[in-house]
């Protein structure tokens, strides 16, 4: 659930890259270019999943639910520690 992971998942949501693309081995410049495309795709929706049209909202929900489930299984917790 890293910022780069969120960029990649959002790119999947908007169909910028296929869901099979993990971006492993990509350069920083490649990730930055992807970030720029994702930011542009989000613009009409104010960065809010609730404003996405139904097909995109459903894809967003499916992708993020799967990611959260996998992250939790790997030990990730969404709560911040007091030290964070």
C-alpha positions in Angstrom: 0.0 0.0 0.0 2.8 2.4 -1.0 2.3 5.6 -3.0 3.9 3.9 -6.0 1.5 1.0 -5.6 -1.4 3.3 -5.5 -0.2 4.9 -8.8 0.0 1.5 -10.4 -3.4 0.4 -9.1 -5.0 3.7 -10.3 -3.4 3.2 -13.7 -5.1 -0.2 -13.8 -8.4 1.4 -12.9 -8.2 3.9 -15.8 -6.8 1.3 -18.2 -3.6 3.2 -18.7 -1.7 -0.1 -18.2 -3.0 -3.6 -18.1 -3.7 -5.2 -14.7 -0.9 -7.7 -15.4 1.7 -4.9 -15.5 3.5 -4.5 -12.1 6.0 -1.9 -13.4 8.8 -4.0 -11.9 12.1 -2.8 -13.4 10.6 0.5 -14.5 12.8 3.6 -14.1 11.9 6.5 -11.9 11.1 8.5 -15.0 8.7 5.8 -16.2 6.9 5.8 -12.9 6.8 9.7 -13.0 5.3 9.6 -16.5 2.7 7.1 -15.2 1.9 9.3 -12.3 1.3 12.2 -14.6 -1.1 10.2 -16.7 -2.9 8.9 -13.6 -3.2 12.5 -12.2 -4.7 13.7 -15.5 -7.2 10.8 -15.5 -8.3 11.6 -12.0 -8.8 15.3 -12.7 -12.4 15.1 -13.9 -13.4 13.2 -10.7 -11.6 15.4 -8.2 -9.5 12.5 -7.0 -12.7 10.9 -5.5 -13.6 7.3 -6.2 -17.2 8.2 -5.4 -17.3 10.5 -8.4 -16.1 7.8 -10.8 -18.7 6.5 -13.3 -20.1 3.1 -12.3 -17.7 0.9 -14.4 -14.6 2.7 -13.1 -15.9 2.8 -9.6 -16.5 -0.9 -9.6 -13.1 -1.6 -11.1 -11.5 0.7 -8.4 -13.4 -1.1 -5.6 -12.4 -4.6 -6.9 -8.7 -3.6 -7.4 -8.4 -1.9 -4.0 -10.3 -4.5 -2.0 -7.9 -7.2 -3.4 -4.9 -5.0 -2.7 -6.0 -4.4 0.9 -6.7 -8.0 1.5 -3.3 -9.1 0.2 -1.5 -6.3 2.2 -3.3 -7.3 5.4 -2.4 -11.0 4.8 1.2 -9.8 4.5 1.1 -8.0 7.8 0.1 -4.5 6.8 -2.1 -2.6 9.1 -3.9 0.6 8.0 -3.7 2.2 11.5 -0.7 4.4 12.2 1.4 3.9 15.3 1.8 6.8 17.7 5.4 7.2 16.5 4.3 7.7 12.9 
